[in-house]
Amino acid sequence: MNRVLTLTLVTIVLVLAACGCGAQVSGDSIATVKTAAQIDSAIARSSLPGSRVVSGAMRMTGRAAHRASSLDSLQ
């Protein structure tokens, strides 16, 4: 009976320790965080289905941004 109780307590402590350490290990560091534009660019260059759509959307976004900046410079 004591052996089962000890084994159960040790298992619970190990599980709690693993859960506590997992939050620190899985946190994103600044070096691994990518912007949405970087992710979209990687998808657009890939051979995934729908990558052409992402590429077209990025082109249209770029054109709209260029048009907006040219309109801002006129004022």
Summary of the structure (lengths in Angstrom):
residues: 75
radius of gyration: 25.3
end to end distance: 83.6
largest distance: 83.9
contacts: 134
relative contact order: 0.06
helix: 77%
strand: 0%
